[in-house]
């Protein structure tokens, strides 16, 4: 009957749990039906980006840069440190929820009062007080408080792992983007030097005509202006080239003095990626930032459970066995044996609103995380749609530019043969070469734009992120 009374006291002695408001609900699916029609024009033959997607560009220099950046970038060191911290919190929480055993001992030299609690013959003497005890304690966690706290800590650990994967993806995309931009600039520099040669040649031709009285000085003046414009563009491109090298150095965690050691950049071949017509959960599971937010949601749910469990009584069991003696020589005699055993409980009858405030804060944090999660899911779908639309436009423009370059090449060949045959003069041949260079500039810019658009799609599709469950399956 006594135990029944204690049980009733525990069940009725808890604080009253307030009725929770209806929580927000996270999105579980997204669709891109209207977007797929754009992508069907591209005839992509791939599926999702693989983890090391940059290898698909078949560029050994880019591959080397990616490997170095993903091993030395300072941002990754921060992410790894966050994982270690989250892992330590899981271990700490798990240790606090289990059985605790300890062995404590102490030796104290103390002078006892002559008129204190200790009677003669020890009163007034100096003694060596010894204490050696084995302690046991266990929290039964009837209401799941410790279990919920451990689940929250584990969800935070998974969130840290997803955050690290997101950082790796952003670094990899940044390296490729910088490399492609640098390749475009270096190709533009080469074309600009060729264009400069043509402008100088045409300027010399116009100067000779002016001196021979065959032409006014107006073409010479125009040539000087064109020459200054070309030189200005060259200085701008050289500055962009230098800046691109510095950006690469920073991405791989190196100082600017290694910027000049990079090999010449070249625009690689263009690859294609395909996506399924429906994206219910695949999009979510292939983006580390979405998984990170989902893990944060799970942590918030566990924190709500822990906040509710705090309203119930907490029951612990503790025990101690050991020896205590005023003289060390007799510490382990049977008469000095000391032991204790018994339960302990805490009844949160009135907490001054602390428990209610904690529960309210946990529920508000959950609603905030749901809002962030839903916003990220919608944003992810938007990014995929925009990347597909942009890639479709870039591919269409590139196709037309390539046709225009073919026409320019044919025209240049024709004018060169006519000049070599004496049918036309040098000016016509120079004009054909200028048109050819302009067409090559356009193709170079659109090819770089196409590659950058594909990087946007790779990023929008998660950058080759693999869920931990998929990683485990691949290792089997």
ROKE-769620 format. One record per residue (C-alpha): residue number from 1; x, y, z; residue in one letter. Coordinates in steps of 0.5 Angstrom, whole numbers, plus 500, padded with zeros to 3 digits. Layout:
+-----+-----+-----+-----+---------+
! num !   u !   v !   w ! residuo !
+-----+-----+-----+-----+---------+
! NUM !   X !   Y !   Z !       A !
...
+-----+-----+-----+-----+---------+
// end
This chain:
+-----+-----+-----+-----+---------+
! num !   u !   v !   w ! residuo !
+-----+-----+-----+-----+---------+
!   1 ! 500 ! 500 ! 500 !       X !
!   2 ! 506 ! 505 ! 501 !       X !
!   3 ! 509 ! 504 ! 494 !       X !
!   4 ! 502 ! 505 ! 491 !       X !
!   5 ! 501 ! 511 ! 495 !       X !
!   6 ! 508 ! 513 ! 492 !       X !
!   7 ! 506 ! 512 ! 485 !       X !
!   8 ! 500 ! 516 ! 486 !       X !
!   9 ! 504 ! 522 ! 489 !       X !
!  10 ! 509 ! 521 ! 483 !       X !
!  11 ! 503 ! 521 ! 478 !       X !
!  12 ! 499 ! 527 ! 481 !       X !
!  13 ! 505 ! 531 ! 483 !       X !
!  14 ! 507 ! 533 ! 476 !       X !
!  15 ! 506 ! 540 ! 474 !       X !
!  16 ! 500 ! 541 ! 469 !       X !
!  17 ! 502 ! 541 ! 462 !       X !
!  18 ! 499 ! 546 ! 458 !       X !
!  19 ! 495 ! 544 ! 451 !       X !
!  20 ! 500 ! 546 ! 445 !       X !
!  21 ! 498 ! 550 ! 439 !       X !
!  22 ! 497 ! 546 ! 433 !       X !
!  23 ! 504 ! 546 ! 430 !       X !
!  24 ! 506 ! 548 ! 423 !       X !
!  25 ! 507 ! 542 ! 418 !       X !
!  26 ! 514 ! 541 ! 413 !       X !
!  27 ! 513 ! 540 ! 406 !       X !
!  28 ! 513 ! 533 ! 404 !       X !
!  29 ! 514 ! 534 ! 396 !       X !
!  30 ! 515 ! 539 ! 390 !       X !
!  31 ! 514 ! 538 ! 383 !       X !
!  32 ! 517 ! 541 ! 377 !       X !
!  33 ! 512 ! 539 ! 371 !       X !
!  34 ! 512 ! 545 ! 368 !       X !
!  35 ! 520 ! 546 ! 368 !       X !
!  36 ! 521 ! 539 ! 365 !       X !
!  37 ! 519 ! 541 ! 358 !       X !
!  38 ! 525 ! 546 ! 358 !       X !
!  39 ! 530 ! 541 ! 360 !       X !
!  40 ! 527 ! 536 ! 354 !       X !
!  41 ! 530 ! 540 ! 349 !       X !
!  42 ! 537 ! 539 ! 352 !       X !
!  43 ! 537 ! 532 ! 351 !       X !
!  44 ! 541 ! 530 ! 357 !       X !
!  45 ! 543 ! 523 ! 358 !       X !
!  46 ! 545 ! 523 ! 365 !       X !
!  47 ! 542 ! 523 ! 372 !       X !
!  48 ! 543 ! 526 ! 378 !       X !
!  49 ! 550 ! 529 ! 379 !       X !
!  50 ! 555 ! 524 ! 382 !       X !
!  51 ! 559 ! 526 ! 388 !       X !
!  52 ! 565 ! 528 ! 384 !       X !
!  53 ! 562 ! 531 ! 378 !       X !
!  54 ! 567 ! 535 ! 376 !       X !
!  55 ! 571 ! 529 ! 373 !       X !
!  56 ! 565 ! 529 ! 368 !       X !
!  57 ! 569 ! 535 ! 365 !       X !
!  58 ! 575 ! 531 ! 363 !       X !
!  59 ! 580 ! 537 ! 366 !       X !
!  60 ! 586 ! 534 ! 369 !       X !
!  61 ! 587 ! 541 ! 372 !       X !
!  62 ! 580 ! 542 ! 375 !       X !
!  63 ! 580 ! 535 ! 378 !       X !
!  64 ! 587 ! 537 ! 381 !       X !
!  65 ! 584 ! 544 ! 384 !       X !
!  66 ! 578 ! 541 ! 387 !       X !
!  67 ! 582 ! 535 ! 390 !       X !
!  68 ! 587 ! 541 ! 393 !       X !
!  69 ! 581 ! 545 ! 395 !       X !
!  70 ! 577 ! 540 ! 399 !       X !
!  71 ! 583 ! 538 ! 403 !       X !
!  72 ! 586 ! 545 ! 405 !       X !
!  73 ! 580 ! 550 ! 405 !       X !
!  74 ! 579 ! 553 ! 412 !       X !
!  75 ! 572 ! 553 ! 411 !       X !
!  76 ! 572 ! 545 ! 411 !       X !
!  77 ! 576 ! 546 ! 418 !       X !
!  78 ! 571 ! 550 ! 421 !       X !
!  79 ! 565 ! 545 ! 419 !       X !
!  80 ! 570 ! 539 ! 422 !       X !
!  81 ! 570 ! 542 ! 428 !       X !
!  82 ! 563 ! 543 ! 429 !       X !
!  83 ! 562 ! 536 ! 427 !       X !
!  84 ! 567 ! 534 ! 433 !       X !
!  85 ! 563 ! 539 ! 438 !       X !
!  86 ! 556 ! 536 ! 436 !       X !
!  87 ! 559 ! 529 ! 437 !       X !
!  88 ! 562 ! 530 ! 444 !       X !
!  89 ! 555 ! 533 ! 446 !       X !
!  90 ! 552 ! 526 ! 444 !       X !
!  91 ! 557 ! 522 ! 448 !       X !
!  92 ! 556 ! 527 ! 454 !       X !
!  93 ! 548 ! 526 ! 453 !       X !
!  94 ! 549 ! 519 ! 452 !       X !
!  95 ! 553 ! 518 ! 459 !       X !
!  96 ! 549 ! 522 ! 463 !       X !
!  97 ! 543 ! 518 ! 461 !       X !
!  98 ! 546 ! 511 ! 463 !       X !
!  99 ! 548 ! 508 ! 469 !       X !
! 100 ! 554 ! 512 ! 473 !       X !
! 101 ! 559 ! 508 ! 477 !       X !
! 102 ! 565 ! 512 ! 481 !       X !
! 103 ! 570 ! 510 ! 486 !       X !
! 104 ! 571 ! 516 ! 491 !       X !
! 105 ! 577 ! 517 ! 496 !       X !
! 106 ! 580 ! 522 ! 501 !       X !
! 107 ! 585 ! 523 ! 506 !       X !
! 108 ! 584 ! 529 ! 511 !       X !
! 109 ! 589 ! 530 ! 516 !       X !
! 110 ! 585 ! 534 ! 521 !       X !
! 111 ! 585 ! 537 ! 529 !       X !
! 112 ! 579 ! 535 ! 532 !       X !
! 113 ! 576 ! 540 ! 537 !       X !
! 114 ! 576 ! 538 ! 545 !       X !
! 115 ! 569 ! 540 ! 546 !       X !
! 116 ! 566 ! 538 ! 539 !       X !
! 117 ! 562 ! 532 ! 537 !       X !
! 118 ! 568 ! 527 ! 537 !       X !
! 119 ! 569 ! 524 ! 544 !       X !
! 120 ! 575 ! 522 ! 548 !       X !
! 121 ! 580 ! 519 ! 546 !       X !
! 122 ! 580 ! 523 ! 539 !       X !
! 123 ! 578 ! 530 ! 542 !       X !
! 124 ! 583 ! 535 ! 542 !       X !
! 125 ! 588 ! 530 ! 538 !       X !
! 126 ! 590 ! 530 ! 530 !       X !
! 127 ! 588 ! 525 ! 526 !       X !
! 128 ! 588 ! 522 ! 519 !       X !
! 129 ! 581 ! 521 ! 517 !       X !
! 130 ! 580 ! 516 ! 511 !       X !
! 131 ! 574 ! 515 ! 506 !       X !
! 132 ! 573 ! 510 ! 501 !       X !
! 133 ! 567 ! 509 ! 497 !       X !
! 134 ! 564 ! 506 ! 491 !       X !
! 135 ! 558 ! 510 ! 488 !       X !
! 136 ! 552 ! 508 ! 484 !       X !
! 137 ! 546 ! 512 ! 481 !       X !
! 138 ! 541 ! 511 ! 475 !       X !
! 139 ! 536 ! 515 ! 472 !       X !
! 140 ! 530 ! 511 ! 470 !       X !
! 141 ! 528 ! 516 ! 465 !       X !
! 142 ! 520 ! 513 ! 466 !       X !
! 143 ! 518 ! 519 ! 462 !       X !
! 144 ! 523 ! 519 ! 456 !       X !
! 145 ! 527 ! 526 ! 458 !       X !
! 146 ! 534 ! 523 ! 457 !       X !
! 147 ! 532 ! 519 ! 451 !       X !
! 148 ! 529 ! 526 ! 448 !       X !
! 149 ! 535 ! 530 ! 450 !       X !
! 150 ! 540 ! 524 ! 447 !       X !
! 151 ! 535 ! 524 ! 440 !       X !
! 152 ! 536 ! 532 ! 440 !       X !
! 153 ! 544 ! 531 ! 440 !       X !
! 154 ! 544 ! 526 ! 435 !       X !
! 155 ! 540 ! 530 ! 430 !       X !
! 156 ! 544 ! 536 ! 431 !       X !
! 157 ! 550 ! 531 ! 430 !       X !
! 158 ! 547 ! 529 ! 423 !       X !
! 159 ! 546 ! 537 ! 422 !       X !
! 160 ! 553 ! 538 ! 423 !       X !
! 161 ! 555 ! 533 ! 418 !       X !
! 162 ! 550 ! 535 ! 413 !       X !
! 163 ! 553 ! 542 ! 414 !       X !
! 164 ! 560 ! 540 ! 412 !       X !
! 165 ! 557 ! 537 ! 406 !       X !
! 166 ! 554 ! 543 ! 404 !       X !
! 167 ! 560 ! 547 ! 405 !       X !
! 168 ! 564 ! 542 ! 401 !       X !
! 169 ! 559 ! 543 ! 395 !       X !
! 170 ! 559 ! 550 ! 395 !       X !
! 171 ! 567 ! 550 ! 395 !       X !
! 172 ! 567 ! 545 ! 389 !       X !
! 173 ! 562 ! 549 ! 385 !       X !
! 174 ! 566 ! 556 ! 387 !       X !
! 175 ! 573 ! 552 ! 384 !       X !
! 176 ! 569 ! 550 ! 378 !       X !
! 177 ! 566 ! 557 ! 377 !       X !
! 178 ! 573 ! 561 ! 378 !       X !
! 179 ! 576 ! 556 ! 373 !       X !
! 180 ! 571 ! 557 ! 368 !       X !
! 181 ! 571 ! 564 ! 368 !       X !
! 182 ! 579 ! 564 ! 368 !       X !
! 183 ! 579 ! 560 ! 362 !       X !
! 184 ! 574 ! 565 ! 359 !       X !
! 185 ! 578 ! 571 ! 360 !       X !
! 186 ! 585 ! 567 ! 358 !       X !
! 187 ! 581 ! 566 ! 351 !       X !
! 188 ! 579 ! 573 ! 351 !       X !
! 189 ! 586 ! 575 ! 352 !       X !
! 190 ! 588 ! 571 ! 346 !       X !
! 191 ! 583 ! 573 ! 342 !       X !
! 192 ! 584 ! 581 ! 344 !       X !
! 193 ! 592 ! 580 ! 342 !       X !
! 194 ! 590 ! 577 ! 335 !       X !
! 195 ! 585 ! 583 ! 334 !       X !
! 196 ! 590 ! 588 ! 337 !       X !
! 197 ! 595 ! 585 ! 331 !       X !
! 198 ! 589 ! 587 ! 326 !       X !
! 199 ! 588 ! 594 ! 328 !       X !
! 200 ! 595 ! 595 ! 328 !       X !
! 201 ! 596 ! 592 ! 321 !       X !
! 202 ! 590 ! 596 ! 319 !       X !
! 203 ! 593 ! 603 ! 322 !       X !
! 204 ! 599 ! 602 ! 318 !       X !
! 205 ! 595 ! 601 ! 312 !       X !
! 206 ! 591 ! 607 ! 313 !       X !
! 207 ! 597 ! 611 ! 315 !       X !
! 208 ! 601 ! 609 ! 308 !       X !
! 209 ! 595 ! 611 ! 304 !       X !
! 210 ! 595 ! 618 ! 308 !       X !
! 211 ! 602 ! 619 ! 306 !       X !
! 212 ! 601 ! 617 ! 299 !       X !
! 213 ! 595 ! 622 ! 298 !       X !
! 214 ! 590 ! 616 ! 297 !       X !
! 215 ! 586 ! 617 ! 303 !       X !
! 216 ! 584 ! 623 ! 308 !       X !
! 217 ! 587 ! 623 ! 315 !       X !
! 218 ! 580 ! 621 ! 318 !       X !
! 219 ! 581 ! 613 ! 318 !       X !
! 220 ! 588 ! 614 ! 322 !       X !
! 221 ! 584 ! 618 ! 327 !       X !
! 222 ! 579 ! 612 ! 328 !       X !
! 223 ! 585 ! 607 ! 328 !       X !
! 224 ! 588 ! 611 ! 334 !       X !
! 225 ! 581 ! 611 ! 338 !       X !
! 226 ! 580 ! 603 ! 336 !       X !
! 227 ! 587 ! 602 ! 338 !       X !
! 228 ! 586 ! 605 ! 345 !       X !
! 229 ! 580 ! 602 ! 346 !       X !
! 230 ! 583 ! 595 ! 345 !       X !
! 231 ! 589 ! 597 ! 349 !       X !
! 232 ! 584 ! 599 ! 355 !       X !
! 233 ! 580 ! 592 ! 354 !       X !
! 234 ! 587 ! 588 ! 354 !       X !
! 235 ! 589 ! 592 ! 361 !       X !
! 236 ! 582 ! 590 ! 364 !       X !
! 237 ! 582 ! 583 ! 362 !       X !
! 238 ! 589 ! 582 ! 365 !       X !
! 239 ! 587 ! 585 ! 371 !       X !
! 240 ! 581 ! 580 ! 371 !       X !
! 241 ! 586 ! 574 ! 369 !       X !
! 242 ! 590 ! 576 ! 375 !       X !
! 243 ! 584 ! 577 ! 380 !       X !
! 244 ! 582 ! 570 ! 378 !       X !
! 245 ! 588 ! 567 ! 380 !       X !
! 246 ! 588 ! 570 ! 386 !       X !
! 247 ! 581 ! 567 ! 387 !       X !
! 248 ! 583 ! 560 ! 386 !       X !
! 249 ! 589 ! 561 ! 391 !       X !
! 250 ! 584 ! 563 ! 396 !       X !
! 251 ! 580 ! 557 ! 395 !       X !
! 252 ! 585 ! 552 ! 396 !       X !
! 253 ! 587 ! 555 ! 402 !       X !
! 254 ! 594 ! 558 ! 399 !       X !
! 255 ! 597 ! 565 ! 399 !       X !
! 256 ! 597 ! 570 ! 393 !       X !
! 257 ! 604 ! 568 ! 391 !       X !
! 258 ! 602 ! 561 ! 389 !       X !
! 259 ! 597 ! 564 ! 384 !       X !
! 260 ! 602 ! 564 ! 378 !       X !
! 261 ! 604 ! 557 ! 379 !       X !
! 262 ! 597 ! 555 ! 376 !       X !
! 263 ! 597 ! 552 ! 369 !       X !
! 264 ! 593 ! 555 ! 363 !       X !
! 265 ! 586 ! 555 ! 364 !       X !
! 266 ! 582 ! 552 ! 358 !       X !
! 267 ! 574 ! 551 ! 357 !       X !
! 268 ! 572 ! 544 ! 358 !       X !
! 269 ! 567 ! 540 ! 354 !       X !
! 270 ! 560 ! 541 ! 356 !       X !
! 271 ! 556 ! 535 ! 359 !       X !
! 272 ! 549 ! 534 ! 360 !       X !
! 273 ! 545 ! 532 ! 366 !       X !
! 274 ! 538 ! 529 ! 366 !       X !
! 275 ! 532 ! 530 ! 372 !       X !
! 276 ! 526 ! 525 ! 373 !       X !
! 277 ! 519 ! 528 ! 371 !       X !
! 278 ! 517 ! 528 ! 378 !       X !
! 279 ! 521 ! 531 ! 384 !       X !
! 280 ! 517 ! 528 ! 390 !       X !
! 281 ! 523 ! 527 ! 395 !       X !
! 282 ! 529 ! 526 ! 391 !       X !
! 283 ! 530 ! 533 ! 391 !       X !
! 284 ! 530 ! 534 ! 398 !       X !
! 285 ! 534 ! 528 ! 399 !       X !
! 286 ! 540 ! 530 ! 394 !       X !
! 287 ! 541 ! 537 ! 397 !       X !
! 288 ! 545 ! 537 ! 404 !       X !
! 289 ! 542 ! 544 ! 406 !       X !
! 290 ! 535 ! 541 ! 406 !       X !
! 291 ! 537 ! 535 ! 410 !       X !
! 292 ! 541 ! 540 ! 415 !       X !
! 293 ! 534 ! 543 ! 416 !       X !
! 294 ! 530 ! 537 ! 416 !       X !
! 295 ! 535 ! 534 ! 422 !       X !
! 296 ! 534 ! 541 ! 425 !       X !
! 297 ! 527 ! 540 ! 425 !       X !
! 298 ! 528 ! 533 ! 428 !       X !
! 299 ! 532 ! 536 ! 434 !       X !
! 300 ! 527 ! 541 ! 435 !       X !
! 301 ! 521 ! 535 ! 435 !       X !
! 302 ! 526 ! 532 ! 441 !       X !
! 303 ! 527 ! 538 ! 444 !       X !
! 304 ! 519 ! 539 ! 445 !       X !
! 305 ! 519 ! 532 ! 448 !       X !
! 306 ! 524 ! 533 ! 453 !       X !
! 307 ! 520 ! 540 ! 455 !       X !
! 308 ! 514 ! 536 ! 456 !       X !
! 309 ! 518 ! 530 ! 460 !       X !
! 310 ! 520 ! 535 ! 464 !       X !
! 311 ! 513 ! 536 ! 467 !       X !
! 312 ! 513 ! 529 ! 470 !       X !
! 313 ! 517 ! 527 ! 476 !       X !
! 314 ! 524 ! 525 ! 476 !       X !
! 315 ! 526 ! 518 ! 479 !       X !
! 316 ! 533 ! 516 ! 481 !       X !
! 317 ! 536 ! 511 ! 485 !       X !
! 318 ! 543 ! 511 ! 488 !       X !
! 319 ! 547 ! 507 ! 493 !       X !
! 320 ! 554 ! 507 ! 496 !       X !
! 321 ! 558 ! 502 ! 500 !       X !
! 322 ! 565 ! 504 ! 503 !       X !
! 323 ! 569 ! 505 ! 509 !       X !
! 324 ! 570 ! 511 ! 513 !       X !
! 325 ! 575 ! 511 ! 519 !       X !
! 326 ! 578 ! 516 ! 523 !       X !
! 327 ! 585 ! 512 ! 523 !       X !
! 328 ! 588 ! 510 ! 517 !       X !
! 329 ! 590 ! 504 ! 520 !       X !
! 330 ! 584 ! 501 ! 521 !       X !
! 331 ! 580 ! 504 ! 515 !       X !
! 332 ! 578 ! 497 ! 512 !       X !
! 333 ! 576 ! 493 ! 518 !       X !
! 334 ! 569 ! 491 ! 518 !       X !
! 335 ! 567 ! 495 ! 523 !       X !
! 336 ! 568 ! 501 ! 519 !       X !
! 337 ! 564 ! 499 ! 513 !       X !
! 338 ! 559 ! 504 ! 511 !       X !
! 339 ! 553 ! 503 ! 506 !       X !
! 340 ! 547 ! 507 ! 503 !       X !
! 341 ! 541 ! 505 ! 498 !       X !
! 342 ! 535 ! 508 ! 496 !       X !
! 343 ! 531 ! 512 ! 491 !       X !
! 344 ! 530 ! 520 ! 490 !       X !
! 345 ! 525 ! 523 ! 486 !       X !
! 346 ! 523 ! 531 ! 484 !       X !
! 347 ! 516 ! 533 ! 483 !       X !
! 348 ! 515 ! 539 ! 479 !       X !
! 349 ! 509 ! 542 ! 483 !       X !
! 350 ! 510 ! 549 ! 482 !       X !
! 351 ! 516 ! 552 ! 478 !       X !
! 352 ! 514 ! 559 ! 477 !       X !
! 353 ! 513 ! 558 ! 470 !       X !
! 354 ! 520 ! 556 ! 468 !       X !
! 355 ! 517 ! 549 ! 465 !       X !
! 356 ! 511 ! 553 ! 461 !       X !
! 357 ! 516 ! 558 ! 458 !       X !
! 358 ! 521 ! 552 ! 456 !       X !
! 359 ! 516 ! 548 ! 453 !       X !
! 360 ! 513 ! 555 ! 449 !       X !
! 361 ! 520 ! 556 ! 447 !       X !
! 362 ! 521 ! 549 ! 444 !       X !
! 363 ! 515 ! 550 ! 440 !       X !
! 364 ! 516 ! 556 ! 437 !       X !
! 365 ! 523 ! 554 ! 435 !       X !
! 366 ! 520 ! 548 ! 432 !       X !
! 367 ! 515 ! 553 ! 428 !       X !
! 368 ! 521 ! 557 ! 426 !       X !
! 369 ! 525 ! 551 ! 423 !       X !
! 370 ! 519 ! 549 ! 420 !       X !
! 371 ! 518 ! 556 ! 416 !       X !
! 372 ! 525 ! 556 ! 414 !       X !
! 373 ! 525 ! 548 ! 412 !       X !
! 374 ! 519 ! 550 ! 407 !       X !
! 375 ! 522 ! 556 ! 405 !       X !
! 376 ! 528 ! 552 ! 403 !       X !
! 377 ! 524 ! 547 ! 399 !       X !
! 378 ! 521 ! 552 ! 395 !       X !
! 379 ! 527 ! 556 ! 394 !       X !
! 380 ! 530 ! 549 ! 392 !       X !
! 381 ! 525 ! 548 ! 387 !       X !
! 382 ! 525 ! 555 ! 384 !       X !
! 383 ! 533 ! 554 ! 383 !       X !
! 384 ! 532 ! 548 ! 379 !       X !
! 385 ! 527 ! 551 ! 375 !       X !
! 386 ! 531 ! 557 ! 374 !       X !
! 387 ! 537 ! 553 ! 372 !       X !
! 388 ! 534 ! 549 ! 367 !       X !
! 389 ! 531 ! 555 ! 364 !       X !
! 390 ! 537 ! 559 ! 364 !       X !
! 391 ! 541 ! 553 ! 361 !       X !
! 392 ! 536 ! 552 ! 356 !       X !
! 393 ! 537 ! 559 ! 354 !       X !
! 394 ! 544 ! 559 ! 354 !       X !
! 395 ! 544 ! 552 ! 350 !       X !
! 396 ! 540 ! 555 ! 344 !       X !
! 397 ! 544 ! 562 ! 344 !       X !
! 398 ! 551 ! 557 ! 343 !       X !
! 399 ! 548 ! 553 ! 338 !       X !
! 400 ! 546 ! 559 ! 334 !       X !
! 401 ! 553 ! 563 ! 335 !       X !
! 402 ! 557 ! 556 ! 333 !       X !
! 403 ! 553 ! 557 ! 326 !       X !
! 404 ! 555 ! 564 ! 326 !       X !
! 405 ! 562 ! 562 ! 327 !       X !
! 406 ! 562 ! 557 ! 321 !       X !
! 407 ! 559 ! 562 ! 317 !       X !
! 408 ! 565 ! 567 ! 319 !       X !
! 409 ! 570 ! 562 ! 318 !       X !
! 410 ! 568 ! 561 ! 311 !       X !
! 411 ! 567 ! 568 ! 309 !       X !
! 412 ! 574 ! 569 ! 312 !       X !
! 413 ! 577 ! 563 ! 308 !       X !
! 414 ! 574 ! 566 ! 302 !       X !
! 415 ! 576 ! 573 ! 303 !       X !
! 416 ! 583 ! 571 ! 304 !       X !
! 417 ! 583 ! 567 ! 298 !       X !
! 418 ! 581 ! 573 ! 294 !       X !
! 419 ! 586 ! 577 ! 297 !       X !
! 420 ! 592 ! 572 ! 295 !       X !
! 421 ! 589 ! 572 ! 288 !       X !
! 422 ! 589 ! 579 ! 288 !       X !
! 423 ! 582 ! 580 ! 287 !       X !
! 424 ! 581 ! 584 ! 293 !       X !
! 425 ! 586 ! 588 ! 297 !       X !
! 426 ! 588 ! 587 ! 304 !       X !
! 427 ! 583 ! 591 ! 308 !       X !
! 428 ! 578 ! 586 ! 306 !       X !
! 429 ! 582 ! 581 ! 308 !       X !
! 430 ! 583 ! 584 ! 315 !       X !
! 431 ! 575 ! 585 ! 315 !       X !
! 432 ! 574 ! 578 ! 315 !       X !
! 433 ! 579 ! 576 ! 320 !       X !
! 434 ! 576 ! 581 ! 325 !       X !
! 435 ! 569 ! 578 ! 324 !       X !
! 436 ! 572 ! 572 ! 325 !       X !
! 437 ! 575 ! 574 ! 332 !       X !
! 438 ! 568 ! 577 ! 334 !       X !
! 439 ! 564 ! 571 ! 332 !       X !
! 440 ! 570 ! 567 ! 336 !       X !
! 441 ! 569 ! 572 ! 342 !       X !
! 442 ! 561 ! 571 ! 342 !       X !
! 443 ! 562 ! 563 ! 342 !       X !
! 444 ! 567 ! 563 ! 348 !       X !
! 445 ! 562 ! 568 ! 352 !       X !
! 446 ! 556 ! 563 ! 351 !       X !
! 447 ! 560 ! 557 ! 352 !       X !
! 448 ! 563 ! 559 ! 359 !       X !
! 449 ! 556 ! 562 ! 360 !       X !
! 450 ! 553 ! 555 ! 358 !       X !
! 451 ! 558 ! 551 ! 363 !       X !
! 452 ! 556 ! 556 ! 369 !       X !
! 453 ! 549 ! 555 ! 368 !       X !
! 454 ! 551 ! 547 ! 368 !       X !
! 455 ! 554 ! 549 ! 375 !       X !
! 456 ! 548 ! 552 ! 377 !       X !
! 457 ! 544 ! 546 ! 375 !       X !
! 458 ! 549 ! 542 ! 379 !       X !
! 459 ! 548 ! 546 ! 385 !       X !
! 460 ! 541 ! 546 ! 385 !       X !
! 461 ! 541 ! 539 ! 384 !       X !
! 462 ! 545 ! 538 ! 391 !       X !
! 463 ! 552 ! 538 ! 388 !       X !
! 464 ! 552 ! 530 ! 388 !       X !
! 465 ! 550 ! 530 ! 395 !       X !
! 466 ! 549 ! 522 ! 398 !       X !
! 467 ! 545 ! 521 ! 404 !       X !
! 468 ! 548 ! 517 ! 409 !       X !
! 469 ! 544 ! 511 ! 408 !       X !
! 470 ! 546 ! 511 ! 401 !       X !
! 471 ! 553 ! 511 ! 403 !       X !
! 472 ! 552 ! 505 ! 408 !       X !
! 473 ! 549 ! 501 ! 402 !       X !
! 474 ! 554 ! 503 ! 397 !       X !
! 475 ! 560 ! 500 ! 402 !       X !
! 476 ! 556 ! 493 ! 403 !       X !
+-----+-----+-----+-----+---------+
// end
